[in-house]
């Protein structure tokens, strides 16, 4: 059941990040992957900056903000990589 929660959390974070970046029609699977990777990136960055950040210590709202920030950063990197290929 915990895995399903992470998938839903990742999908919501990825969808919000896609909306912030103005990227349309990304698809559900892309949003889930983007949100999950973004949550990892955001958690890593906030832990590196604050020294003691952990998702378990904060509520859902703070965790979602961190995941969305990470997902936006992942989306910016993804767009930069894809532009260089074409």
C-alpha positions as CSV (number, residue, x, y, z in Angstrom):
1,X,0.0,0.0,0.0
2,X,2.9,2.3,0.7
3,X,4.1,1.9,-3.0
4,X,0.7,3.1,-4.2
5,X,0.9,6.1,-2.0
6,X,4.3,7.0,-3.5
7,X,2.9,6.6,-7.0
8,X,0.0,8.9,-6.3
9,X,2.3,11.4,-4.5
10,X,4.7,11.3,-7.5
11,X,1.9,11.7,-10.0
12,X,0.5,14.8,-8.2
13,X,4.0,16.4,-7.8
14,X,4.8,15.7,-11.4
15,X,1.5,17.1,-12.6
16,X,2.0,20.3,-10.5
17,X,5.6,20.7,-11.8
18,X,4.4,20.2,-15.4
19,X,1.7,22.9,-14.9
20,X,4.2,25.3,-13.4
21,X,6.6,24.8,-16.3
22,X,3.8,25.2,-18.8
23,X,4.4,21.7,-20.3
24,X,1.2,20.3,-21.7
25,X,0.2,16.7,-22.5
26,X,3.1,15.0,-20.7
27,X,1.1,11.9,-19.9
28,X,0.4,10.1,-16.6
29,X,3.5,7.9,-16.7
30,X,5.8,10.8,-17.4
31,X,4.2,12.8,-14.5
32,X,4.6,9.8,-12.1
33,X,8.3,9.3,-13.1
34,X,9.0,13.1,-13.0
35,X,7.3,13.4,-9.6
36,X,9.2,10.4,-8.1
37,X,12.5,11.5,-9.4
38,X,11.7,15.0,-8.3
39,X,10.9,13.9,-4.8
40,X,14.3,12.2,-4.6
41,X,16.1,15.2,-6.0
42,X,14.2,17.6,-3.8
43,X,14.8,15.5,-0.7
44,X,18.5,15.2,-1.5
45,X,18.9,18.9,-2.1
46,X,17.0,20.0,1.0
47,X,19.0,17.5,3.1
48,X,22.2,18.8,1.7
49,X,21.2,22.4,2.3
50,X,19.7,22.0,5.8
51,X,21.6,19.1,7.0
52,X,18.6,17.3,8.7
53,X,15.7,17.4,6.3
54,X,13.6,14.2,6.3
55,X,10.2,13.6,4.8
56,X,9.1,11.8,7.9
57,X,9.6,14.9,10.1
58,X,7.4,17.2,8.0
59,X,3.8,17.1,6.9
60,X,2.4,16.3,3.6
61,X,2.3,19.9,2.5
62,X,6.0,20.6,3.1
63,X,6.9,17.2,1.5
64,X,4.8,18.1,-1.6
65,X,6.5,21.5,-1.9
66,X,9.9,19.8,-1.7
67,X,8.9,17.2,-4.3
68,X,7.5,19.8,-6.7
69,X,10.7,21.9,-6.4
70,X,12.7,18.8,-7.2
71,X,10.4,17.9,-10.1
72,X,10.7,21.4,-11.6
73,X,14.5,21.1,-11.4
74,X,14.3,17.7,-13.1
75,X,12.0,19.0,-15.8
76,X,14.3,22.0,-16.5
77,X,17.3,19.6,-16.8
78,X,15.2,17.2,-19.0
79,X,14.2,20.1,-21.3
80,X,17.8,21.3,-21.5
81,X,19.0,17.8,-22.5
82,X,16.3,17.3,-25.1
83,X,17.0,20.7,-26.8
84,X,20.6,19.8,-27.4
85,X,19.7,16.6,-29.2
86,X,17.6,18.2,-31.8
